[in-house]
Amino acid sequence: MTLDVNKPRLLNHIQRIIVVGFLSLVVLLTWTPGISYGRQPSQRNFCNWSDRSINTTRLPQLMKEMGFKPPARFRALLVRVELDRKANLISKMNLYAYGTSATRVDGWNPASTIKLYAAVSALERLNELGYGPKTTVTFHYPRGDKKISLQKLLEEDLHKSDNIAHNRMVQLAGFDYLNGPRGTLRRAGMRDSAILRAYAQSQWEAEGNSKILRTSPRITLQQPKSGRYSAKKNVLPESTGKAKVKCQSAACTSLSDLGKMMCHLMLHEQLPQRHRLKLGTGPNQSPMLAFFRQRLNRVRDANDGVWLALERHLIPKSQRGQPSKGSYQLFRKAGFSQDWLSDNIYVYQPHSKVRWIVVMAAYPGRKSLDQAADIIARIIKDDLVLKSSKKRTNSAKKAQ
């Protein structure tokens, strides 16, 4: 029996296979990890990215081209967020890490950056109970009551970074509401983050509290009639959390998880309703969400090198120091402990559909992130991560 083979047709078929294979190889070699969901971005939770979505080589290469000399144990994550034409939805997200440490919870001290987690969780809980920014909170401790307005508590926790205020915020959230399988952190896709033990333990224990933050005292919430909120009063019973956590330190997190929380908080309106934090519904920010964001929109002190670097490159002189709705703004939560400096920043530029999240940490000292902040600000200003090597080099020289 003979086999009749159409040789020209077979040759054409082989050629097509070779061409398709070559093009596939080109795409593989030039592909930039990112999250893009084509025609249905409205159904996706862009803020809950996976480790596989993070490019770990481009940022180190780019920063090296710009003269960066990394401090000891430097780690960073840069998130580029692209909105749709009307800025109602996220259309694309690209993530860049300095090496592979951005997804690790070990080998660093997140310090006060994790205070963002407890504050978000506490305000989620209050918002679900129908309480707003003008709530007064009374903690009923065995050694005496501690009464404080929610506004002052949040100010001391997020802006002044007071450790005792942070511990109280964890108690206000409740251990399981924060760390549990359906708690704030897990709902935001943060599987390895947790807050377990108190900060400023000696001072905390002197009040008669346990250094393990599983137990919350009886808490009274009181709210006057204000705007959309009616006058009300509730007493939350004493509780002890049962959630199991992997964390063995006071707190555990990664740069990636910090970025996810900032993403959920600052891109709330662009996320599908079912993927949002419990801080309001609808197309506009709720009073509770606006109240929260306002506490993140300020310089920490006059010698804050990270803030000053980003401000110098990204905010016009006429708008510095006086943030307002629709203007250039920086939102951040910084931390410093045991010579570890860390920062979590969201960059808003009003005339662009691109938003940025910068999370980074270094050791040792309060100046250890100054150069990194300057270089990353220049990267953001000229959107260098998506430019070719030649264009990046020209932009970097021009910026210098």
C-alpha positions in Angstrom: 0.0 0.0 0.0 1.3 3.5 -0.8 0.7 6.7 1.1 -0.3 9.7 -1.1 1.3 12.8 0.4 0.7 16.3 -0.9 4.3 17.6 -0.4 3.6 21.3 -0.9 0.7 21.2 1.5 2.8 19.4 4.1 5.6 21.9 3.6 3.2 24.8 4.2 1.8 23.1 7.3 5.4 22.7 8.7 6.2 26.3 8.0 3.1 27.5 9.8 4.1 25.5 12.8 7.6 27.0 12.8 6.2 30.6 12.5 3.6 30.1 15.3 6.3 28.6 17.6 8.7 31.5 16.9 6.0 34.1 17.6 5.0 32.3 20.8 8.7 32.3 22.0 8.9 36.1 21.3 5.7 36.7 23.3 7.0 34.6 26.2 10.4 36.4 26.3 8.9 39.9 26.2 5.8 39.3 28.3 5.4 41.6 31.4 3.5 39.9 34.2 0.3 41.8 35.0 -3.4 41.4 35.6 -5.7 42.2 32.7 -9.1 40.6 32.2 -10.1 41.7 28.8 -13.7 42.5 28.3 -15.0 41.8 31.9 -12.8 43.8 34.3 -15.9 44.8 36.3 -16.1 41.2 37.7 -12.5 40.9 38.9 -10.8 41.7 42.1 -7.6 43.3 40.8 -6.5 44.0 44.4 -6.2 40.3 45.3 -3.3 39.5 43.0 -1.2 36.3 43.1 2.6 36.0 43.5 2.8 34.8 39.9 1.6 38.2 38.7 4.7 40.0 40.1 7.7 40.8 37.8 10.8 40.4 40.0 13.5 41.5 37.5 12.4 44.7 35.8 12.4 47.0 38.8 15.9 46.0 40.0 17.2 46.5 36.4 15.6 49.8 36.0 16.7 51.2 39.4 20.3 50.0 38.7 20.2 51.9 35.4 19.3 55.0 37.4 22.2 54.6 39.8 20.5 52.9 42.7 22.7 51.4 45.4 20.4 49.3 47.6 20.7 49.5 51.4 20.9 46.4 53.4 17.9 44.1 53.2 16.1 46.4 50.8 12.7 45.2 49.4 10.1 47.0 47.4 6.9 46.6 45.4 5.6 49.0 42.8 2.1 48.6 41.5 1.0 50.4 38.3 -2.8 50.6 38.1 -4.5 51.7 34.9 -8.1 52.9 35.0 -10.7 52.8 32.2 -11.6 55.9 30.2 -14.1 57.2 32.7 -11.9 56.1 35.7 -14.8 53.9 37.0 -13.0 50.6 36.7 -9.5 49.1 36.8 -8.6 48.0 33.3 -5.1 46.8 33.9 -2.6 46.3 36.7 1.2 45.6 36.5 3.3 44.6 39.5 7.0 45.0 39.9 9.1 43.8 42.9 12.7 44.3 43.8 13.7 40.7 43.8 11.6 37.9 45.5 11.3 39.3 49.0 8.1 41.3 48.5 5.9 38.3 49.1 7.7 37.1 52.2 6.6 37.7 55.8 10.0 36.7 57.3 13.3 38.6 57.4 12.0 42.1 58.2 10.0 44.2 60.7 6.8 45.8 59.3 6.6 48.0 62.4 3.7 50.5 62.3 2.6 49.8 58.7 0.4 47.0 60.0 -1.6 49.5 62.0 -3.5 50.1 58.8 -5.0 46.6 59.2 -6.5 47.0 62.6 -7.9 50.5 61.8 -9.6 49.2 58.6 -11.0 46.2 60.4 -12.4 48.3 63.3 -14.0 50.8 61.0 -15.5 48.0 58.9 -17.1 46.6 62.0 -18.5 50.0 63.2 -19.8 50.7 59.7 -21.6 47.4 59.6 -23.2 48.3 63.0 -24.4 51.6 61.6 -21.8 53.9 63.3 -20.0 56.8 61.7 -17.0 59.1 62.2 -18.5 60.9 65.2 -18.8 57.8 67.4 -17.4 57.8 70.9 -15.8 54.5 72.2 -15.5 53.5 75.8 -13.3 50.5 76.7 -14.4 49.0 80.0 -11.1 47.7 81.5 -10.9 46.0 85.0 -8.7 48.9 86.2 -10.9 51.7 84.8 -12.7 52.9 81.7 -10.9 54.5 78.8 -13.2 56.8 76.8 -12.1 58.3 73.5 -13.7 59.7 70.3 -13.2 57.6 67.2 -11.7 60.6 65.5 -9.0 60.9 68.2 -8.4 57.2 68.3 -7.8 57.0 64.6 -5.7 60.1 64.6 -3.4 58.7 67.3 -3.3 55.3 65.6 -2.6 56.2 62.0 -1.0 59.7 62.0 0.8 59.8 65.4 1.4 56.0 65.2 0.7 55.6 68.9 1.1 51.9 70.0 -1.5 51.9 72.7 -4.1 53.4 70.3 -3.2 50.6 67.9 -3.8 47.9 70.6 -7.2 49.5 71.3 -8.0 49.5 67.6 -7.3 45.7 67.5 -9.7 45.3 70.5 -12.3 47.4 68.8 -12.1 45.3 65.6 -12.1 42.0 67.6 -9.5 39.4 67.1 -11.6 37.1 64.9 -13.2 39.9 62.9 -9.6 41.0 62.0 -7.8 37.7 61.7 -10.5 35.0 61.3 -11.2 32.9 58.2 -13.9 35.5 57.2 -12.2 38.4 58.8 -10.9 41.6 57.2 -7.5 40.3 56.2 -8.7 37.1 54.6 -11.4 38.8 52.7 -8.7 41.1 51.2 -6.7 38.1 50.1 -4.1 38.4 52.8 -3.5 34.8 53.8 -0.2 35.1 55.7 -0.9 38.4 57.6 -2.0 38.6 61.2 -1.8 40.8 64.3 -1.3 38.7 67.4 0.5 40.6 70.2 0.3 44.1 71.6 2.8 46.8 70.8 4.4 48.7 73.8 3.8 45.6 75.9 5.1 46.9 79.2 2.9 50.0 79.1 -0.1 47.8 77.9 0.3 45.2 80.6 0.6 48.0 83.2 -3.0 48.8 82.4 -3.9 45.3 83.3 -4.1 44.0 79.7 -2.8 40.8 78.2 0.1 41.1 75.7 -1.9 38.6 73.5 -4.6 40.6 71.7 -7.2 37.8 71.5 -9.4 39.3 74.2 -11.5 42.5 73.9 -13.1 44.1 76.9 -16.7 45.2 77.0 -17.0 48.2 74.7 -19.7 50.9 74.6 -20.4 52.7 71.3 -22.3 56.0 71.4 -23.2 58.2 68.4 -25.0 61.5 68.2 -27.4 62.3 65.4 -25.3 63.5 62.6 -26.1 63.7 58.9 -27.2 60.3 57.7 -26.4 58.7 61.1 -29.1 58.5 63.8 -28.4 58.8 67.5 -27.7 55.3 68.9 -25.9 53.4 71.6 -24.6 49.8 71.8 -22.6 47.7 74.1 -20.3 45.1 72.6 -19.8 42.2 75.0 -16.3 41.0 76.1 -14.9 38.5 73.7 -12.0 36.1 73.2 -10.9 35.3 69.6 -10.6 31.7 68.5 -9.0 32.1 65.1 -5.8 30.2 64.4 -3.0 32.2 62.8 0.4 31.2 61.5 2.1 34.3 62.9 4.4 33.8 65.9 5.5 37.5 66.1 3.6 40.5 67.3 2.5 41.0 63.7 3.2 39.4 60.4 2.8 40.7 56.9 4.5 41.1 53.5 5.0 44.1 51.2 2.5 42.4 48.8 -0.2 42.2 51.5 0.4 45.8 52.5 -0.1 46.8 48.9 -3.3 44.7 48.7 -4.8 46.6 51.7 -3.8 50.0 50.2 -5.3 48.9 46.9 -8.6 47.9 48.5 -8.7 51.1 50.5 -7.8 53.6 47.8 -9.4 51.9 44.8 -12.6 51.1 46.7 -14.9 52.8 44.2 -13.3 51.0 41.2 -13.8 47.5 42.6 -16.9 45.3 42.2 -19.2 45.6 45.2 -18.6 42.1 46.4 -14.8 42.6 46.5 -14.9 45.9 48.5 -14.0 46.6 52.1 -17.2 47.0 54.2 -16.8 50.8 54.2 -19.7 51.8 52.0 -21.5 51.1 48.8 -22.2 53.1 45.6 -20.1 55.0 43.2 -18.9 57.7 45.8 -16.9 57.3 49.0 -18.9 56.9 52.1 -18.4 59.2 55.1 -16.5 56.5 56.9 -14.2 55.9 54.0 -13.6 59.6 53.5 -12.9 60.0 57.2 -10.3 57.1 57.0 -8.5 58.4 53.9 -8.1 61.9 55.4 -5.9 60.4 58.2 -3.5 59.1 55.6 -2.9 62.2 53.6 -0.2 64.1 55.5 3.5 64.3 55.9 4.8 62.6 59.1 7.5 65.1 60.1 9.6 67.9 58.5 12.6 65.5 58.0 10.6 62.8 56.3 12.9 62.0 53.3 10.5 59.5 51.6 7.6 61.9 51.6 9.7 64.9 50.5 11.2 62.9 47.6 7.8 61.8 46.3 6.4 65.3 46.9 9.3 67.0 45.0 8.8 64.9 41.9 5.0 64.2 41.9 3.2 67.2 43.4 3.3 70.8 42.0 4.7 73.4 44.4 1.4 75.2 44.5 -0.4 72.1 45.9 2.1 70.9 48.4 1.0 70.9 52.0 -2.7 71.6 51.2 -4.3 68.4 49.8 -7.8 68.8 48.5 -10.3 66.8 46.6 -9.3 66.3 43.0 -5.7 67.6 43.5 -2.4 65.8 43.5 -2.3 63.7 46.6 -0.1 61.1 48.5 -1.8 58.7 51.0 0.5 56.7 53.2 1.2 54.7 56.4 4.8 54.5 57.4 6.6 52.5 60.1 9.9 52.5 62.0 11.1 49.9 64.6 14.4 48.3 65.5 16.1 50.3 62.8 13.7 49.0 60.1 12.1 51.8 58.0 9.0 50.9 56.0 6.4 52.8 53.9 3.1 52.1 52.1 2.0 54.9 49.7 -0.7 55.5 47.2 -0.1 58.1 44.5 -3.0 60.0 43.0 -2.4 62.3 40.0 -5.7 64.0 38.9 -5.0 64.3 35.2 -3.9 60.7 34.6 -5.8 57.4 34.4 -2.8 55.7 36.1 -2.5 55.3 39.8 0.5 53.9 41.7 1.1 52.0 45.0 4.6 52.0 46.4 5.5 49.7 49.3 9.1 49.4 50.5 11.3 48.7 53.5 15.0 48.9 54.3 17.6 48.6 57.1 19.2 50.3 58.9 18.0 53.8 59.9 15.5 56.5 59.1 17.3 57.6 55.9 17.6 54.1 54.4 14.8 54.7 51.9 15.7 58.2 50.8 17.4 57.3 47.5 14.9 54.5 46.7 12.1 57.0 47.2 13.8 59.5 44.9 14.3 57.0 42.1 10.9 55.4 42.3 9.3 58.9 42.2 11.2 59.5 39.0 10.0 56.2 37.6 6.4 57.1 38.4 6.7 60.6 37.0 7.9 59.4 33.6 6.1 56.1 33.7 9.3 54.3 33.0 8.3 50.7 33.8 6.6 50.4 30.4 9.2 52.1 28.3 11.9 50.5 26.3 15.5 50.4 27.7 16.6 53.2 25.4 13.7 55.5 26.3 14.2 54.7 30.0 17.8 55.7 29.8 17.0 59.0 28.1 14.2 59.7 30.6 16.5 58.9 33.5 19.3 61.2 32.2 16.7 64.0 31.7 15.4 63.6 35.2 18.9 63.9 36.7 
